[in-house]
């Protein structure tokens, strides 16, 4: 009998493959995205030091529905503003093994419009 893998296990394997090459440095930190069924979370990470420089989420912004594209766009705008305060203008985008579609794409486009470069 063939055991079917859960979609999150497949995503984690995909993310591990991507993480072999995508790293965040002090000059160009990594913008990591995690989405759940109800919320979306994003962090700016310096992998050389292993530190989180900034983070934002639909929970932090107290969005009524963080599970839609509008909520993701607000989170993207917020993380870009926090990055600007830290004088970070270039990041490496790490989509976390998710498809660049829907909420992930909305977050990325909003961060680009707010001034982040990736």
DOMITI-728023 format. One record per residue: residue number from 1; residue in three letters; x, y, z of N, C-alpha, C in turn. Coordinates in Angstrom, 2 decimals. Atoms other than C-alpha are relative to their C-alpha. Layout:
BEGIN
{site NUM; ala; {X; Y; Z}; {X; Y; Z}; {X; Y; Z}};
...
This chain:
BEGIN
{site 1; unk; {0.84; -1.18; 0.00}; {0.00; 0.00; 0.00}; {0.89; 1.24; 0.00}};
{site 2; unk; {-0.77; -1.24; 0.11}; {1.34; 3.43; -0.97}; {-0.60; 1.02; 0.96}};
{site 3; unk; {0.45; -1.00; -0.96}; {1.15; 6.00; 1.79}; {0.02; 1.37; -0.68}};
{site 4; unk; {0.08; -1.32; 0.59}; {-0.01; 9.39; 0.59}; {0.57; 1.03; 0.98}};
{site 5; unk; {-0.58; -1.03; -0.84}; {1.99; 12.33; 1.90}; {-0.96; 1.15; 0.20}};
{site 6; unk; {0.80; -1.19; -0.26}; {0.28; 15.26; 3.53}; {0.59; 1.17; -0.78}};
{site 7; unk; {-0.48; -1.10; 0.83}; {0.51; 18.45; 1.49}; {1.01; 0.86; 0.74}};
{site 8; unk; {-0.97; -0.79; -0.75}; {2.37; 20.22; 4.31}; {1.37; -0.69; 0.01}};
{site 9; unk; {-1.28; 0.71; 0.07}; {5.05; 17.49; 4.25}; {0.67; 0.25; -1.34}};
{site 10; unk; {-0.53; -0.29; 1.33}; {5.47; 18.06; 0.52}; {0.55; 1.42; -0.03}};
{site 11; unk; {-0.44; -1.39; -0.07}; {5.72; 21.82; 1.14}; {1.30; 0.13; 0.77}};
{site 12; unk; {-1.23; -0.06; -0.80}; {8.37; 21.29; 3.82}; {1.19; -0.54; -0.77}};
{site 13; unk; {-1.08; 0.54; 0.83}; {10.44; 19.15; 1.44}; {0.41; 1.01; -1.07}};
{site 14; unk; {-0.26; -1.00; 1.03}; {10.12; 21.78; -1.27}; {0.76; 1.19; 0.60}};
{site 15; unk; {-0.66; -1.11; -0.68}; {11.12; 24.51; 1.20}; {1.44; -0.35; 0.36}};
{site 16; unk; {-1.36; 0.43; -0.33}; {14.16; 22.52; 2.31}; {0.90; 0.04; -1.23}};
{site 17; unk; {-0.78; -0.08; 1.25}; {15.31; 22.26; -1.31}; {0.36; 1.44; -0.34}};
{site 18; unk; {-0.23; -1.42; 0.32}; {14.95; 26.00; -1.80}; {0.99; 0.61; 0.99}};
{site 19; unk; {-0.85; -0.57; -1.04}; {16.69; 26.80; 1.49}; {1.47; -0.37; -0.16}};
{site 20; unk; {-1.39; 0.32; 0.28}; {19.86; 25.10; 0.24}; {0.70; 1.16; -0.68}};
{site 21; unk; {-0.60; -1.09; 0.77}; {20.44; 28.09; -2.01}; {-0.41; 1.39; 0.48}};
{site 22; unk; {0.48; -1.31; -0.43}; {18.38; 30.95; -0.52}; {0.44; 0.25; 1.43}};
{site 23; unk; {-0.45; -0.38; -1.35}; {20.14; 32.57; 2.43}; {-0.09; 1.50; 0.15}};
{site 24; unk; {0.05; -1.42; -0.30}; {19.87; 35.93; 4.10}; {1.32; 0.45; 0.59}};
{site 25; unk; {-1.26; -0.55; -0.51}; {22.95; 38.05; 4.71}; {-0.32; 1.33; 0.68}};
{site 26; unk; {0.21; -1.30; -0.63}; {23.45; 41.30; 6.57}; {-0.36; 1.05; -1.05}};
{site 27; unk; {0.29; -0.95; 1.07}; {23.38; 43.18; 3.25}; {-1.36; -0.25; -0.63}};
{site 28; unk; {1.26; 0.38; 0.65}; {20.42; 41.28; 1.82}; {-0.66; -1.12; 0.81}};
{site 29; unk; {0.64; 1.03; -0.82}; {18.35; 39.49; 4.49}; {-1.12; -0.72; -0.75}};
{site 30; unk; {1.02; 0.85; 0.61}; {15.76; 36.82; 3.71}; {-1.37; 0.40; 0.52}};
{site 31; unk; {1.39; -0.29; -0.34}; {12.05; 37.67; 3.66}; {-0.76; -1.31; -0.08}};
{site 32; unk; {0.63; 1.31; -0.07}; {10.33; 34.47; 4.80}; {-1.50; 0.13; 0.23}};
{site 33; unk; {1.47; -0.03; -0.11}; {6.59; 33.82; 4.43}; {-0.49; -1.34; 0.54}};
{site 34; unk; {0.70; 1.19; -0.46}; {4.46; 31.36; 6.38}; {-1.48; 0.33; 0.00}};
{site 35; unk; {1.44; -0.22; -0.02}; {0.75; 31.02; 5.83}; {-0.69; -1.22; 0.60}};
{site 36; unk; {0.84; 1.07; -0.53}; {-1.79; 29.02; 7.77}; {-1.37; 0.16; -0.64}};
{site 37; unk; {1.36; -0.12; 0.55}; {-5.46; 28.50; 7.01}; {-0.65; 1.32; 0.36}};
{site 38; unk; {0.68; -1.19; -0.48}; {-6.43; 31.57; 8.98}; {0.87; 1.24; 0.08}};
{site 39; unk; {-0.89; -1.14; -0.20}; {-3.35; 33.83; 9.19}; {1.16; -0.05; -0.99}};
{site 40; unk; {-1.23; -0.03; 0.79}; {-0.19; 34.92; 7.35}; {1.07; 0.71; 0.82}};
{site 41; unk; {-1.11; -0.50; -0.80}; {3.20; 35.62; 8.93}; {1.19; 0.25; -0.92}};
{site 42; unk; {-1.19; -0.30; 0.80}; {6.39; 37.18; 7.52}; {1.11; 0.48; 0.94}};
{site 43; unk; {-1.16; -0.40; -0.79}; {9.89; 37.67; 8.92}; {1.12; 0.42; -0.93}};
{site 44; unk; {-1.24; -0.34; 0.68}; {13.07; 39.37; 7.76}; {1.12; -0.57; 0.86}};
{site 45; unk; {-0.97; 0.80; -0.76}; {15.95; 37.09; 8.79}; {1.40; 0.18; -0.55}};
{site 46; unk; {-1.42; 0.02; 0.34}; {19.73; 37.43; 8.80}; {0.51; -1.39; 0.37}};
{site 47; unk; {-0.40; 1.38; -0.26}; {20.88; 33.81; 8.43}; {1.44; -0.12; 0.48}};
{site 48; unk; {-1.39; 0.06; -0.45}; {24.55; 34.62; 9.07}; {0.07; 0.04; 1.53}};
{site 49; unk; {0.03; -0.11; -1.45}; {23.76; 35.60; 12.66}; {-1.12; -0.82; 0.63}};
{site 50; unk; {1.13; 0.76; -0.52}; {20.57; 33.57; 12.98}; {-0.98; 0.86; 0.77}};
{site 51; unk; {0.87; -0.91; -0.71}; {18.51; 36.58; 14.01}; {-1.15; 0.47; -0.89}};
{site 52; unk; {1.15; -0.59; 0.67}; {15.09; 37.89; 13.08}; {0.09; 1.50; 0.18}};
{site 53; unk; {-0.15; -1.45; -0.05}; {15.40; 41.57; 12.21}; {-1.35; 0.71; 0.15}};
{site 54; unk; {1.34; -0.58; -0.08}; {11.69; 42.34; 11.77}; {-1.01; -1.07; -0.32}};
{site 55; unk; {1.06; 0.96; 0.31}; {8.41; 40.50; 11.64}; {-1.34; 0.73; -0.01}};
{site 56; unk; {1.36; -0.53; 0.04}; {4.77; 41.15; 10.92}; {-0.94; -1.17; -0.26}};
{site 57; unk; {0.98; 1.06; 0.24}; {1.61; 39.09; 10.79}; {-1.40; 0.59; 0.03}};
{site 58; unk; {1.40; -0.42; -0.05}; {-2.11; 39.34; 10.38}; {-0.52; -0.02; 1.44}};
{site 59; unk; {0.37; 0.03; -1.41}; {-2.36; 38.50; 14.09}; {0.45; 1.30; 0.67}};
{site 60; unk; {-0.55; -1.23; -0.58}; {-0.11; 41.42; 15.05}; {-0.79; 1.23; -0.42}};
{site 61; unk; {0.77; -1.13; 0.51}; {-2.11; 43.80; 12.86}; {-1.47; -0.07; 0.38}};
{site 62; unk; {1.38; 0.22; -0.46}; {-5.35; 42.43; 14.39}; {-1.00; 0.08; -1.14}};
{site 63; unk; {0.90; 0.03; 1.15}; {-6.91; 41.80; 11.00}; {-1.11; -1.00; 0.26}};
{site 64; unk; {1.14; 0.88; -0.24}; {-10.36; 40.30; 11.12}; {0.14; -1.29; -0.81}};
{site 65; unk; {-0.20; 1.18; 0.83}; {-9.56; 37.98; 8.22}; {1.38; 0.07; -0.63}};
{site 66; unk; {-1.36; 0.01; 0.52}; {-5.86; 37.36; 7.67}; {0.20; -1.05; -1.06}};
{site 67; unk; {-0.11; 1.11; 0.95}; {-6.60; 34.48; 5.33}; {-0.41; 0.41; -1.40}};
{site 68; unk; {0.34; -0.41; 1.37}; {-7.29; 36.59; 2.25}; {1.10; 0.89; -0.56}};
{site 69; unk; {-1.03; -0.77; 0.68}; {-5.26; 38.56; -0.27}; {0.10; 1.43; 0.53}};
{site 70; unk; {-0.04; -1.36; -0.53}; {-6.24; 41.94; 1.17}; {0.79; 0.04; 1.31}};
{site 71; unk; {-0.75; 0.08; -1.24}; {-4.92; 40.91; 4.59}; {1.48; -0.22; -0.24}};
{site 72; unk; {-1.40; 0.26; 0.34}; {-1.72; 39.58; 3.05}; {0.67; 1.26; -0.53}};
{site 73; unk; {-0.55; -1.25; 0.53}; {-1.22; 42.87; 1.20}; {0.30; 0.99; 1.13}};
{site 74; unk; {-0.26; -0.88; -1.14}; {-1.54; 44.81; 4.47}; {1.23; -0.44; 0.78}};
{site 75; unk; {-1.18; 0.53; -0.70}; {1.05; 42.54; 6.09}; {1.26; 0.31; -0.82}};
{site 76; unk; {-1.13; -0.32; 0.87}; {3.38; 43.06; 3.08}; {0.39; 1.46; 0.10}};
{site 77; unk; {-0.27; -1.43; -0.14}; {3.05; 46.83; 3.35}; {0.63; 0.29; 1.36}};
{site 78; unk; {-0.52; -0.22; -1.35}; {3.70; 46.70; 7.11}; {1.46; -0.46; 0.13}};
{site 79; unk; {-1.37; 0.49; -0.11}; {6.86; 44.58; 6.78}; {0.96; 0.89; -0.79}};
{site 80; unk; {-0.85; -0.90; 0.77}; {8.21; 46.93; 4.10}; {0.28; 1.29; 0.77}};
{site 81; unk; {-0.19; -1.20; -0.81}; {7.67; 49.93; 6.39}; {0.98; -0.26; 1.14}};
{site 82; unk; {-0.93; 0.35; -1.08}; {9.47; 48.14; 9.24}; {1.41; -0.16; -0.53}};
{site 83; unk; {-1.32; 0.17; 0.62}; {12.33; 47.25; 6.89}; {0.62; 1.36; -0.30}};
{site 84; unk; {-0.50; -1.35; 0.29}; {12.65; 50.90; 5.82}; {0.55; 0.66; 1.27}};
{site 85; unk; {-0.47; -0.56; -1.27}; {12.98; 51.93; 9.49}; {1.35; -0.58; 0.39}};
{site 86; unk; {-1.28; 0.66; -0.31}; {15.86; 49.44; 9.81}; {1.03; 0.23; -1.11}};
{site 87; unk; {-0.87; -0.31; 1.14}; {17.41; 50.83; 6.58}; {0.30; -1.23; -0.86}};
{site 88; unk; {-0.10; 1.18; 0.87}; {16.81; 47.56; 4.72}; {-0.84; 0.30; -1.24}};
{site 89; unk; {0.76; -0.25; 1.21}; {15.86; 48.11; 1.10}; {0.04; -1.16; -0.98}};
{site 90; unk; {-0.08; 1.17; 0.86}; {16.92; 44.84; -0.57}; {-0.11; -1.26; 0.85}};
{site 91; unk; {0.15; 1.27; -0.69}; {15.82; 41.38; 0.53}; {-0.02; -1.13; -1.02}};
{site 92; unk; {0.17; 1.20; 0.80}; {15.84; 37.83; -0.81}; {-1.33; -0.61; 0.39}};
{site 93; unk; {1.35; 0.49; -0.30}; {12.29; 36.48; -1.10}; {0.00; -1.51; 0.13}};
{site 94; unk; {0.13; 1.44; -0.26}; {11.68; 33.05; 0.42}; {-1.49; -0.28; 0.19}};
{site 95; unk; {1.45; 0.22; -0.03}; {8.14; 31.93; -0.36}; {-0.39; -1.17; 0.88}};
{site 96; unk; {0.30; 1.02; -0.98}; {8.38; 29.10; 2.16}; {-0.52; -1.30; -0.58}};
{site 97; unk; {0.48; 1.23; 0.63}; {7.66; 26.30; -0.31}; {-1.40; 0.12; -0.57}};
{site 98; unk; {1.35; -0.21; 0.53}; {4.29; 27.81; -1.24}; {0.11; 0.46; -1.45}};
{site 99; unk; {0.05; -0.53; 1.36}; {3.30; 28.60; -4.82}; {-0.07; 1.52; 0.06}};
{site 100; unk; {0.08; -1.45; 0.10}; {3.79; 32.22; -5.83}; {-1.34; 0.35; -0.63}};
{site 101; unk; {1.36; -0.15; 0.48}; {0.07; 32.72; -6.10}; {-0.86; 0.43; 1.18}};
{site 102; unk; {0.96; -0.34; -1.05}; {-2.79; 34.22; -4.12}; {0.59; 0.88; 1.08}};
{site 103; unk; {-0.44; -0.81; -1.14}; {-1.84; 35.44; -0.66}; {1.49; 0.28; -0.03}};
{site 104; unk; {-1.44; -0.19; 0.04}; {1.90; 34.93; -1.14}; {0.37; 1.06; -1.04}};
{site 105; unk; {-0.26; -0.99; 1.04}; {1.91; 36.93; -4.38}; {-0.50; 1.38; 0.42}};
{site 106; unk; {0.55; -1.28; -0.46}; {-0.28; 39.66; -2.85}; {0.93; 0.64; 1.03}};
{site 107; unk; {-0.94; -0.50; -0.99}; {2.12; 40.02; 0.08}; {1.25; 0.54; -0.68}};
{site 108; unk; {-1.22; -0.40; 0.69}; {5.14; 40.20; -2.24}; {-0.21; 1.29; -0.80}};
{site 109; unk; {0.26; -1.19; 0.81}; {3.57; 42.76; -4.57}; {-0.19; 1.24; 0.87}};
{site 110; unk; {0.20; -1.13; -0.90}; {2.49; 44.99; -1.66}; {1.33; 0.45; 0.60}};
{site 111; unk; {-1.32; -0.35; -0.54}; {6.02; 44.85; -0.19}; {0.82; 0.73; -1.06}};
{site 112; unk; {-0.73; -0.68; 1.09}; {7.47; 45.82; -3.59}; {-0.52; 1.43; -0.19}};
{site 113; unk; {0.59; -1.33; 0.17}; {5.04; 48.74; -3.94}; {0.41; 0.94; 1.13}};
{site 114; unk; {-0.39; -0.80; -1.16}; {6.01; 49.93; -0.45}; {1.49; 0.29; 0.04}};
{site 115; unk; {-1.41; -0.39; 0.08}; {9.67; 50.06; -1.46}; {1.03; -1.10; 0.18}};
{site 116; unk; {-0.99; 1.08; -0.12}; {11.29; 46.68; -0.80}; {0.40; -0.48; -1.38}};
{site 117; unk; {-0.50; 0.46; 1.29}; {13.45; 45.42; -3.63}; {0.42; -1.47; 0.09}};
{site 118; unk; {-0.39; 1.41; 0.10}; {13.66; 41.71; -4.48}; {-0.43; -0.56; -1.31}};
